[in-house]
Structures are given as C-alpha cells and as structure tokens.
Amino acid sequence: MQKISFKKIHNFFKKYYFYILGIIFIALICFNFFIYYQYICLLTDIDTSIINDEVKIDQETLQAILDDINMREDNLHRIQENKYFDPFN
C-alpha cells in the first residue's frame, strides 16, 4: 500500500478546490430544493377539510382534574401568604 504524502493532498486540493466547492454548492442547492418541495409543494396537495366530531369527556375524570387544579391553587395562595423569617436582617 502506497503512502500518500500531505504535499500531494495539498496540491490536489489547491488545484481542484474550485470544482470541489462547486459540487458542494450544487449538492446543497439540490438538498434545499428537496426540502422546499417536501414541505411546501406537497402540503398544498393535502385535503384540509375539518372533521367535526363530538368530543366526549368523562365527567369523573374532568372533576378529578379540576379538583387537582383547585388544590394546587390553594397551596400556592397559602404559600404566598406566609411571611418567612429573613435571615439577613
């Protein structure tokens, strides 16, 4: 196996850097076009009709959630009303 010297690699990039950058630039343009096509053009073809289904809520679960929210609010108000000792005075 032959060793490739650093000088040969440097000379190769020095000679062909413009072409390599051009290929990278074209690849990035193609990638950006693909993203644009996927997220803009394909989304316009989707049917966006609204589905009007009734949402059924379990009243017991809803009441449990509301009780939990009320309990948290009560705890918050109780904590905010307390006067704590200031150790720096």
N, C-alpha and C positions, 0 to 999 in steps of 0.2 A: 504494500500500500504506500502510495506516494504521500509525502508531506506537502501540504500546501502552505507556502510561506505567507506571512502577513503582507509582505510587499506586493505579491501577486493579487491578493484580495483587494488591497488598497487601490492598485492600478485598475482592476476590473470596475470597482465602484466609481473611481474617478472618471473612467471612460464612458460608462453607461448609466450614470446617476440620473440623467435627464429622462431616459427611457423608463427606468425603474419608477421614478416619481410619476411619470405619465400613466403607467399601468396602474399604480396605486390610486391615482386620481380617478381614472375611469372606473375602477372597481368600486370606489366609494360612491361615485355618481350612480352606478347601477344599483348598489345597495340602497341608496336613498330613494331612487325611483321605485324599487320594490316595496319599501316601507310606505311610501306615498300611495301606491296602488292598493296595498293591502288595507290600509286604514282609512283611506278617503274614497277611492273609487268603489271598492267592494261594499262599503257601508251604505252607499246610495242605492244599491240594488235590493237591500233588505226591506221587507214589508214591515212598516212600523205601526201597524194597527194596534189600538189599545184594547186590552182584554178587560172587560168589566165583569169580574167575578166577585161575588159577595165573600167577604172575609168573615169567617165565624170565629168568635173569640170565646174561650171558656171563661165563664164569669168567676169561677172559683180561683183560677189562676190569675186573672186580672185583679181580683180583690187582694190576693196574696201579694202581688207586686205593688199595688197601691199602698197596702199596709207597710210593706218594707220601706217604701219611699218616705212615707209619713214618719216612720220610726227614725230613719236617718236624719230627716229634717229636724225632728225634735231633739235628737242628740246634738246636732250641730248648733241649734239655738241654745241648748243648755251649756255647752262648752263655751260658746261666745259670751254668755252672760257671766261666767265665773271670773272673779278677779284673782289673779295669781300673784304670789309674792315676787317682788322684783329683787333679785339677789345683788344687784349692782347699786342699790341706793342704801 
